[in-house]
């Protein structure tokens, strides 16, 4: 992953916390970056790594400003810096690994594997080679399988000298408590609507105001999530989901329209966006329920999440899945 030079909005507190610890030469070895998916944790981690690997603690900057023009910076941009390690989901199996080696699209594994951690630990037996320290980014740490988490715990309990772990976690509750206890937490709260709009305009200045407004609503405070929806007519999907959740869709018209928006291979990206968005939409709606619909609504939300997970793995028909999601959302509607 290439270090980001983009500025993010609304996260000055974690940036200041990490910078001050670095400048005071009291940099903790483990940092847990928590907050909603798409909030900017990955960009933060990459920018932090660039600063830690190319700047001195004597640099008194108030912001990360990794030197990407120097020799070490150029290695970072090329993903070749020997002291920066980025751990994320690898290929699903040997067949997919061969595709990756050939530069072809490949399917990802569902978890970070223990073999990835062991390979990393072998590298940690030697000191950093170019920089004064080593940075390891986990994206995302909450996707580690159990054996991988236990292996990482050993490195956190006895951290190698001059090594900094940046653990990105969208769902930190899935991490081992012992891993959480060995890290300092940097929290990334959802951005306000104003901050969201500013961030989206900075990233995609060509988008019209109407789409920016729709993406602000769809992103729920996470600009990365919002940008993943750009150009996919997600405002139409959001409108149909809202209609179903508000009125129950007794004629099934909205569910049929929802299916039409995602049918066929040409709409695959939009279908994947629906699978990503629908569970979050349902979760947002049930937070406002206070009547006897709540138990059924929670069950519907859980079923939507399970269906979204199965749909990709089992290659289910997109229109049929969208229709079924609509049927589950209809349970949230007030009684007629």
ChimeraX attribute file (.defattr): number of C-alpha atoms within 10 A of each C-alpha:
attribute: neighborCount
match mode: 1-to-1
recipient: residues
	/A:1	16
	/A:2	16
	/A:3	22
	/A:4	19
	/A:5	16
	/A:6	11
	/A:7	16
	/A:8	20
	/A:9	18
	/A:10	17
	/A:11	19
	/A:12	12
	/A:13	12
	/A:14	16
	/A:15	17
	/A:16	15
	/A:17	12
	/A:18	20
	/A:19	23
	/A:20	17
	/A:21	13
	/A:22	19
	/A:23	15
	/A:24	10
	/A:25	12
	/A:26	11
	/A:27	18
	/A:28	16
	/A:29	20
	/A:30	22
	/A:31	21
	/A:32	23
	/A:33	26
	/A:34	19
	/A:35	20
	/A:36	19
	/A:37	21
	/A:38	20
	/A:39	28
	/A:40	23
	/A:41	28
	/A:42	24
	/A:43	20
	/A:44	25
	/A:45	25
	/A:46	25
	/A:47	22
	/A:48	22
	/A:49	27
	/A:50	26
	/A:51	23
	/A:52	24
	/A:53	22
	/A:54	21
	/A:55	18
	/A:56	14
	/A:57	17
	/A:58	10
	/A:59	12
	/A:60	12
	/A:61	13
	/A:62	11
	/A:63	15
	/A:64	21
	/A:65	16
	/A:66	23
	/A:67	18
	/A:68	18
	/A:69	12
	/A:70	11
	/A:71	11
	/A:72	21
	/A:73	20
	/A:74	15
	/A:75	16
	/A:76	26
	/A:77	16
	/A:78	12
	/A:79	15
	/A:80	15
	/A:81	19
	/A:82	16
	/A:83	22
	/A:84	24
	/A:85	19
	/A:86	15
	/A:87	19
	/A:88	19
	/A:89	19
	/A:90	18
	/A:91	21
	/A:92	14
	/A:93	12
	/A:94	9
	/A:95	11
	/A:96	18
	/A:97	18
	/A:98	13
	/A:99	14
	/A:100	15
	/A:101	11
	/A:102	10
	/A:103	9
	/A:104	10
	/A:105	12
	/A:106	18
	/A:107	15
	/A:108	15
	/A:109	15
	/A:110	13
	/A:111	19
	/A:112	26
	/A:113	20
	/A:114	18
	/A:115	12
	/A:116	16
	/A:117	19
	/A:118	14
	/A:119	10
	/A:120	16
	/A:121	16
	/A:122	9
	/A:123	13
	/A:124	17
	/A:125	10
	/A:126	10
	/A:127	16
	/A:128	18
	/A:129	11
	/A:130	13
	/A:131	19
	/A:132	15
	/A:133	17
	/A:134	24
	/A:135	24
	/A:136	20
	/A:137	22
	/A:138	23
	/A:139	21
	/A:140	23
	/A:141	28
	/A:142	20
	/A:143	24
	/A:144	24
	/A:145	15
	/A:146	15
	/A:147	14
	/A:148	19
	/A:149	21
	/A:150	17
	/A:151	16
	/A:152	20
	/A:153	17
	/A:154	12
	/A:155	15
	/A:156	20
	/A:157	13
	/A:158	9
	/A:159	16
	/A:160	16
	/A:161	14
	/A:162	15
	/A:163	23
	/A:164	22
	/A:165	22
	/A:166	29
	/A:167	28
	/A:168	25
	/A:169	23
	/A:170	21
	/A:171	15
	/A:172	20
	/A:173	10
	/A:174	13
	/A:175	17
	/A:176	14
	/A:177	10
	/A:178	13
	/A:179	20
	/A:180	18
	/A:181	12
	/A:182	16
	/A:183	18
	/A:184	15
	/A:185	15
	/A:186	21
	/A:187	15
	/A:188	22
	/A:189	15
	/A:190	21
	/A:191	20
	/A:192	15
	/A:193	16
	/A:194	11
	/A:195	18
	/A:196	28
	/A:197	22
	/A:198	18
	/A:199	23
	/A:200	22
	/A:201	15
	/A:202	14
	/A:203	16
	/A:204	13
	/A:205	12
	/A:206	9
	/A:207	13
	/A:208	10
	/A:209	12
	/A:210	9
	/A:211	15
	/A:212	23
	/A:213	15
	/A:214	19
	/A:215	27
	/A:216	25
	/A:217	17
	/A:218	21
	/A:219	24
	/A:220	21
	/A:221	24
	/A:222	27
	/A:223	28
	/A:224	21
	/A:225	22
	/A:226	22
	/A:227	19
	/A:228	15
	/A:229	23
	/A:230	18
	/A:231	12
	/A:232	16
	/A:233	14
	/A:234	21
	/A:235	19
	/A:236	14
	/A:237	22
	/A:238	19
	/A:239	13
	/A:240	20
	/A:241	24
	/A:242	20
	/A:243	18
	/A:244	25
	/A:245	22
	/A:246	17
	/A:247	15
	/A:248	24
	/A:249	20
	/A:250	12
	/A:251	8
	/A:252	15
	/A:253	12
	/A:254	22
	/A:255	26
	/A:256	16
	/A:257	17
	/A:258	27
	/A:259	22
	/A:260	16
	/A:261	21
	/A:262	24
	/A:263	19
	/A:264	13
	/A:265	10
	/A:266	9
	/A:267	15
	/A:268	14
	/A:269	14
	/A:270	23
	/A:271	26
	/A:272	16
	/A:273	18
	/A:274	27
	/A:275	23
	/A:276	16
	/A:277	20
	/A:278	22
	/A:279	22
	/A:280	17
	/A:281	19
	/A:282	24
	/A:283	16
	/A:284	13
	/A:285	19
	/A:286	18
	/A:287	11
	/A:288	9
	/A:289	14
	/A:290	8
	/A:291	8
	/A:292	8
	/A:293	15
	/A:294	16
	/A:295	11
	/A:296	14
	/A:297	23
	/A:298	18
	/A:299	12
	/A:300	23
	/A:301	25
	/A:302	16
	/A:303	17
	/A:304	24
	/A:305	19
	/A:306	12
	/A:307	18
	/A:308	23
	/A:309	13
	/A:310	14
	/A:311	16
	/A:312	14
	/A:313	8
	/A:314	8
	/A:315	8
	/A:316	13
	/A:317	14
	/A:318	26
	/A:319	20
	/A:320	17
	/A:321	23
	/A:322	26
	/A:323	20
	/A:324	17
	/A:325	28
	/A:326	27
	/A:327	21
	/A:328	22
	/A:329	29
	/A:330	24
	/A:331	23
	/A:332	24
	/A:333	18
	/A:334	13
	/A:335	9
	/A:336	6
